[in-house]
Amino acid sequence: MPRKNQKAPQTNELDAAEFFTAIDLIEQEKGIPKGYMLEKITLALVSAYKKDHPEAGDNVVVDANQEKGTVRMFLKKDVVETVDNPATEISLEDAQAKLPQAMLGDVISFEIKTRDFGRIAAQTARQVIVQGMREAERDMIFSEFSSKEHEIVTGLVTRTDPRTGGASLRITSGSGEWTEAYLAPGEQVKGESYVEGMRIRVYVVEVRHATRGPQVLISRTHPGLVKRLFELEVPEIFDGTVEVKSIAREAGSRTKLAVWSADPNVDPIGACVGPKGARVNNIVEELKGEKVDIIKWSEDPGEYVSAALAPADVMSVTMLDEKNCRVIVPDDQLSLAIGKEGQNARLAARLTGFKIDIKPASAPLEEPEEEEELVIEDEE
């Protein structure tokens, strides 16, 4: 009668079926190519053997056969007259004892048979699958979010730091990939507050390689956020009929947007405002009430500066040089042109790139005293 509890015969082959199954699942669930994982496992097995047998050099090869469900390792030896390195060479006499037709110069493969290499290799392969999966996921995330630089993504607030005010977000791409990102206090709009579970839109400023994986830098204050919101809301901007020429923003307070269209039949400002102001109102709502001034860009510097100082009326603009201009406004429009704490003039300077000297109409030719002179320039 057969004896009970007989142990299965040991072989030098790895029980690779579970590895191939795992690789198939990883490819299905994570999208990591099967070939990538097999390459990682092969390299790891060779490396594991060479740690104990450094003299083998590059003569170690691995044969992974998914159809048979086996992973086998071989050591190649050159048939020579005089053996200098037994790990990589074999004499003609010994070679012919194993393979009668062997000749000098032939290469014979010997299957590696060590008592415990199967166990070691299996552990190594498991580790490599995990490590390779992590590396592949990191590469995929980096590639995915690199393509999202200067775009808007949706983030789910997972944690807030009551000490610093920072917020951790889980951001997702259009294909379903996700990663963690940190919204620093300096990139948050003043007055906004975030709680766990809240979904917010953020602007991807940059994607960097980091020790623990891709680092995605995000912002709610970047001017690019407003630009992308207009692209999403205004079809004419998305298809290129209307072009955003410049943008200046003080997040949470006010933004100025300069737009232009090469098509004379298209009103760029009207396109951005939308029917009954619907388009711009949707953007203002997304920005939590931030004011948005939409002005028409012009090649003429005088017209451009005049439009940028809206809602103030401008009487004249004199270009002093390539980057400096003098603006005359009615006396009753001076405070409006300057804006609260100089904001309107400051944003106009940032939008146009000109240094702006604003003077009231009552004293256009007078040289103002030093403390009364108002000069607004592009701060960036």
C-alpha positions as CSV (number, residue, x, y, z in Angstrom):
1,M,0.0,0.0,0.0
2,P,1.2,3.5,-0.7
3,R,2.5,5.3,2.3
4,K,0.4,8.3,3.5
5,N,1.8,11.8,3.7
6,Q,4.4,11.2,1.1
7,K,6.2,14.4,0.2
8,A,6.1,15.5,-3.4
9,P,9.4,15.0,-5.2
10,Q,11.6,18.1,-5.2
11,T,12.9,19.5,-8.5
12,N,15.3,22.2,-9.4
13,E,12.5,24.0,-11.2
14,L,10.7,26.9,-9.5
15,D,7.0,26.5,-8.9
16,A,6.5,29.4,-11.3
17,A,2.8,29.0,-12.0
18,E,1.9,31.3,-9.2
19,F,4.3,33.9,-10.5
20,F,2.8,33.9,-14.0
21,T,-0.7,34.1,-12.5
22,A,0.4,37.0,-10.3
23,I,1.9,38.7,-13.4
24,D,-1.3,38.3,-15.4
25,L,-3.3,39.8,-12.5
26,I,-0.9,42.7,-12.2
27,E,-1.2,43.4,-15.9
28,Q,-5.0,43.4,-15.8
29,E,-5.4,45.4,-12.6
30,K,-2.4,47.8,-12.8
31,G,-1.8,48.0,-16.5
32,I,1.9,47.0,-16.0
33,P,3.1,45.1,-19.1
34,K,3.8,41.4,-18.5
35,G,7.1,41.6,-20.3
36,Y,8.3,44.3,-17.9
37,M,7.6,42.1,-14.9
38,L,9.3,39.0,-16.5
39,E,12.3,41.1,-17.3
40,K,12.6,42.2,-13.7
41,I,12.2,38.7,-12.3
42,T,14.8,37.3,-14.7
43,L,17.3,40.0,-13.8
44,A,16.7,39.3,-10.1
45,L,17.2,35.6,-10.4
46,V,20.5,36.0,-12.2
47,S,21.6,38.5,-9.6
48,A,20.7,36.2,-6.7
49,Y,22.7,33.4,-8.2
50,K,25.7,35.5,-9.0
51,K,25.9,36.8,-5.4
52,D,27.0,33.3,-4.4
53,H,28.8,32.5,-7.6
54,P,30.5,35.7,-8.8
55,E,32.9,33.7,-11.0
56,A,29.9,32.8,-13.3
57,G,30.0,36.3,-14.8
58,D,27.5,36.8,-17.6
59,N,27.1,33.1,-18.4
60,V,24.0,32.7,-16.3
61,V,20.7,32.7,-18.2
62,V,17.1,32.2,-17.2
63,D,14.4,30.6,-19.3
64,A,10.9,31.7,-18.3
65,N,8.3,29.6,-20.1
66,Q,4.7,30.7,-19.4
67,E,3.1,27.9,-21.4
68,K,4.8,25.2,-19.3
69,G,4.7,27.3,-16.2
70,T,8.4,26.9,-15.5
71,V,11.3,29.2,-14.7
72,R,14.6,27.4,-15.1
73,M,18.2,28.7,-14.9
74,F,21.2,27.5,-16.9
75,L,25.0,28.1,-16.7
76,K,26.7,28.3,-20.1
77,K,30.2,26.8,-20.4
78,D,32.7,27.0,-23.3
79,V,34.3,23.8,-24.5
80,V,38.1,24.3,-24.3
81,E,41.3,22.3,-24.3
82,T,42.6,23.8,-21.0
83,V,40.2,24.9,-18.3
84,D,41.2,28.2,-16.6
85,N,37.8,29.0,-15.1
86,P,35.7,25.9,-14.1
87,A,32.6,28.1,-13.6
88,T,32.5,29.1,-17.3
89,E,34.7,26.5,-19.1
90,I,34.7,22.7,-19.5
91,S,37.3,20.4,-21.0
92,L,36.6,18.6,-24.3
93,E,36.8,15.3,-22.5
94,D,34.3,16.2,-19.8
95,A,32.0,17.8,-22.4
96,Q,32.0,14.7,-24.6
97,A,31.3,12.5,-21.5
98,K,28.0,14.4,-21.2
99,L,27.4,15.2,-24.8
100,P,29.3,12.9,-27.2
101,Q,29.0,15.2,-30.2
102,A,30.6,18.1,-28.4
103,M,33.5,19.9,-30.1
104,L,36.0,22.6,-29.2
105,G,34.4,26.0,-29.3
106,D,30.9,24.7,-28.5
107,V,28.8,26.2,-25.8
108,I,27.0,23.8,-23.5
109,S,24.2,24.8,-21.1
110,F,24.1,23.1,-17.7
111,E,21.0,23.4,-15.7
112,I,21.7,24.9,-12.3
113,K,20.9,22.5,-9.5
114,T,21.4,23.7,-5.9
115,R,19.7,22.3,-2.9
116,D,18.0,25.5,-1.8
117,F,18.2,27.8,-4.8
118,G,14.6,27.2,-5.7
119,R,13.5,28.6,-2.3
120,I,15.8,31.5,-2.5
121,A,14.8,32.3,-6.1
122,A,11.1,32.1,-5.2
123,Q,11.6,34.6,-2.4
124,T,13.6,36.8,-4.7
125,A,11.0,36.6,-7.5
126,R,8.2,37.6,-5.0
127,Q,10.2,40.6,-3.8
128,V,10.9,41.6,-7.4
129,I,7.3,41.4,-8.4
130,V,6.4,43.8,-5.5
131,Q,9.3,46.1,-6.2
132,G,8.8,46.0,-9.9
133,M,5.1,46.7,-9.5
134,R,5.9,49.8,-7.4
135,E,8.5,51.1,-9.8
136,A,6.2,50.5,-12.8
137,E,3.3,52.3,-11.0
138,R,5.6,55.2,-10.2
139,D,6.7,55.4,-13.8
140,M,3.1,55.2,-15.0
141,I,2.0,57.9,-12.5
142,F,4.9,60.2,-13.5
143,S,4.1,59.7,-17.2
144,E,0.4,60.2,-16.6
145,F,0.7,63.4,-14.6
146,S,3.6,64.8,-16.6
147,S,1.1,65.0,-19.4
148,K,-1.2,67.0,-17.0
149,E,1.3,69.7,-16.3
150,H,-0.4,73.1,-16.7
151,E,-3.8,71.5,-16.7
152,I,-6.6,71.2,-14.1
153,V,-7.3,68.0,-12.2
154,T,-9.8,67.2,-9.5
155,G,-8.6,66.4,-6.0
156,L,-10.2,64.8,-3.0
157,V,-9.1,66.3,0.3
158,T,-7.9,63.4,2.5
159,R,-6.3,65.3,5.3
160,T,-5.8,68.9,6.6
161,D,-3.1,70.1,8.9
162,P,-4.6,72.5,11.6
163,R,-1.1,73.8,12.4
164,T,0.1,74.8,9.0
165,G,-3.2,75.0,7.1
166,G,-1.9,72.7,4.4
167,A,-4.1,70.1,2.8
168,S,-3.3,66.6,1.4
169,L,-5.2,65.7,-1.7
170,R,-5.8,62.5,-3.7
171,I,-5.7,63.8,-7.3
172,T,-6.9,61.8,-10.3
173,S,-6.2,61.9,-14.0
174,G,-8.7,61.3,-16.8
175,S,-7.6,57.7,-17.2
176,G,-8.2,56.9,-13.5
177,E,-4.6,57.0,-12.2
178,W,-4.3,58.7,-8.9
179,T,-1.6,60.0,-6.5
180,E,-1.2,62.0,-3.4
181,A,-0.4,65.7,-3.6
182,Y,0.1,68.5,-1.1
183,L,-1.7,71.9,-1.4
184,A,0.6,74.2,0.5
185,P,-0.8,77.2,2.4
186,G,1.0,79.6,0.0
187,E,-0.9,77.9,-3.0
188,Q,-4.3,78.3,-1.4
189,V,-6.7,81.1,-2.0
190,K,-7.1,83.4,0.9
191,G,-10.4,82.8,2.6
192,E,-11.0,79.3,1.2
193,S,-11.2,76.5,3.7
194,Y,-11.0,72.7,3.1
195,V,-12.4,69.8,4.9
196,E,-11.9,66.1,4.5
197,G,-14.0,64.6,1.7
198,M,-14.3,67.9,-0.2
199,R,-13.6,67.8,-4.0
200,I,-11.7,70.8,-5.4
201,R,-10.1,71.7,-8.7
202,V,-6.4,72.4,-8.7
203,Y,-3.8,73.4,-11.3
204,V,-0.8,71.2,-11.9
205,V,2.2,73.4,-11.8
206,E,5.0,70.8,-12.2
207,V,5.6,67.1,-11.8
208,R,9.0,66.0,-10.4
209,H,10.8,62.8,-9.7
210,A,11.2,62.2,-5.9
211,T,12.5,59.4,-3.7
212,R,9.1,58.1,-2.8
213,G,7.6,58.5,-6.3
214,P,6.4,61.3,-8.4
215,Q,5.8,64.7,-6.7
216,V,3.0,66.7,-8.2
217,L,3.1,70.4,-7.4
218,I,-0.5,71.9,-7.3
219,S,-2.0,75.3,-6.8
220,R,-5.2,77.2,-6.5
221,T,-3.6,80.6,-6.9
222,H,-1.7,80.2,-10.1
223,P,-3.0,82.4,-13.0
224,G,-3.0,79.3,-15.2
225,L,-6.0,77.9,-13.2
226,V,-8.1,80.8,-14.5
227,K,-6.9,80.4,-18.0
228,R,-7.8,76.7,-18.0
229,L,-11.2,77.4,-16.5
230,F,-11.9,79.7,-19.4
231,E,-10.8,77.0,-21.9
232,L,-13.2,74.6,-20.3
233,E,-16.0,77.0,-20.2
234,V,-15.6,78.9,-23.5
235,P,-15.6,76.8,-26.7
236,E,-14.1,79.6,-28.7
237,I,-11.0,79.6,-26.5
238,F,-10.7,75.8,-26.6
239,D,-10.8,75.7,-30.4
240,G,-8.4,78.6,-30.8
241,T,-10.9,81.1,-32.3
242,V,-10.3,83.3,-29.2
243,E,-6.8,83.6,-27.8
244,V,-5.9,84.4,-24.2
245,K,-3.0,86.8,-24.7
246,S,-2.2,87.6,-21.1
247,I,-3.4,87.1,-17.5
248,A,-2.7,88.8,-14.2
249,R,-4.2,87.5,-11.0
250,E,-4.3,88.2,-7.3
251,A,-6.0,85.0,-6.1
252,G,-9.2,85.4,-4.2
253,S,-9.6,89.0,-5.1
254,R,-9.3,89.9,-8.8
255,T,-8.1,88.7,-12.2
256,K,-7.5,90.6,-15.4
257,L,-7.7,88.6,-18.7
258,A,-6.6,90.0,-22.1
259,V,-8.3,88.2,-25.0
260,W,-8.1,88.6,-28.8
261,S,-9.6,87.0,-31.9
262,A,-8.3,87.0,-35.5
263,D,-11.8,86.5,-36.7
264,P,-13.4,90.0,-37.1
265,N,-16.9,88.4,-36.7
266,V,-16.1,87.1,-33.2
267,D,-16.3,89.3,-30.2
268,P,-13.7,87.9,-27.9
269,I,-15.1,89.6,-24.8
270,G,-18.6,88.5,-25.6
271,A,-17.5,85.0,-26.1
272,C,-15.9,84.9,-22.7
273,V,-18.8,86.5,-20.9
274,G,-21.4,84.2,-22.6
275,P,-25.2,84.6,-22.9
276,K,-26.4,86.7,-19.9
277,G,-22.9,86.3,-18.4
278,A,-23.4,82.6,-17.9
279,R,-19.8,81.5,-18.8
280,V,-17.9,84.0,-16.7
281,N,-20.4,83.6,-13.8
282,N,-19.6,79.9,-13.8
283,I,-15.9,80.7,-13.5
284,V,-16.5,83.3,-10.8
285,E,-18.5,80.7,-8.9
286,E,-15.6,78.2,-9.2
287,L,-13.2,80.9,-7.9
288,K,-15.5,81.6,-4.9
289,G,-16.5,85.1,-6.0
290,E,-13.1,86.3,-7.3
291,K,-13.7,89.3,-9.7
292,V,-12.7,88.8,-13.3
293,D,-12.1,91.7,-15.7
294,I,-12.1,90.7,-19.4
295,I,-10.4,93.2,-21.7
296,K,-9.6,93.2,-25.4
297,W,-5.9,92.8,-26.3
298,S,-4.5,95.3,-28.8
299,E,-1.3,95.6,-30.7
300,D,-1.4,99.3,-30.0
301,P,0.2,99.8,-26.6
302,G,-2.0,102.9,-25.8
303,E,-5.2,101.0,-26.5
304,Y,-4.0,98.0,-24.6
305,V,-3.0,100.0,-21.5
306,S,-6.3,102.0,-21.6
307,A,-8.3,98.8,-21.7
308,A,-6.3,97.2,-19.0
309,L,-7.1,100.1,-16.6
310,A,-10.8,99.4,-16.9
311,P,-13.3,100.1,-15.4
312,A,-11.6,103.6,-15.2
313,D,-11.8,105.9,-18.2
314,V,-8.5,106.9,-19.7
315,M,-8.1,110.3,-21.5
316,S,-4.6,109.6,-23.1
317,V,-1.7,107.3,-23.0
318,T,1.8,108.5,-23.9
319,M,4.5,106.0,-24.5
320,L,7.8,107.3,-23.0
321,D,9.8,104.3,-24.2
322,E,9.4,100.6,-24.9
323,K,8.4,99.7,-21.3
324,N,7.2,103.0,-19.8
325,C,4.1,105.0,-20.4
326,R,2.2,108.0,-18.9
327,V,-1.6,107.8,-18.4
328,I,-3.9,110.8,-18.0
329,V,-7.2,110.1,-16.4
330,P,-10.1,112.5,-15.3
331,D,-9.7,113.7,-11.8
332,D,-12.8,111.8,-10.7
333,Q,-11.4,108.6,-12.2
334,L,-8.0,108.6,-10.5
335,S,-9.0,106.5,-7.5
336,L,-10.8,104.1,-9.8
337,A,-7.8,103.8,-12.1
338,I,-5.5,103.1,-9.1
339,G,-8.0,100.8,-7.4
340,K,-8.1,99.7,-3.7
341,E,-4.6,99.6,-2.4
342,G,-3.3,100.1,-5.9
343,Q,-4.7,96.8,-7.1
344,N,-6.3,97.9,-10.4
345,A,-3.2,99.7,-11.6
346,R,-0.9,96.9,-10.3
347,L,-2.8,94.2,-12.2
348,A,-2.9,96.4,-15.4
349,A,0.9,96.8,-15.2
350,R,1.4,93.0,-14.7
351,L,-1.1,92.3,-17.6
352,T,0.5,94.6,-20.1
353,G,4.1,94.4,-19.0
354,F,4.4,98.2,-18.9
355,K,5.5,100.5,-16.2
356,I,2.6,102.9,-15.8
357,D,2.7,106.5,-14.5
358,I,-0.8,107.6,-13.7
359,K,-1.6,111.4,-13.4
360,P,-4.9,113.3,-13.0
361,A,-6.1,115.6,-15.8
362,S,-5.8,118.7,-13.6
363,A,-2.0,118.5,-13.6
364,P,-0.8,116.5,-16.7
365,L,2.2,118.7,-17.3
366,E,3.2,119.3,-13.7
367,E,6.1,117.4,-12.2
368,P,4.6,115.7,-9.2
369,E,6.3,115.9,-5.9
370,E,8.2,112.8,-4.9
371,E,5.7,111.6,-2.3
372,E,2.7,112.2,-4.7
373,E,4.1,110.4,-7.7
374,L,2.3,107.2,-8.5
375,V,4.2,104.7,-10.6
376,I,2.9,101.2,-11.1
377,E,5.0,98.6,-12.8
378,D,5.0,94.9,-13.6
379,E,6.2,93.2,-10.3
380,E,7.0,89.9,-11.9
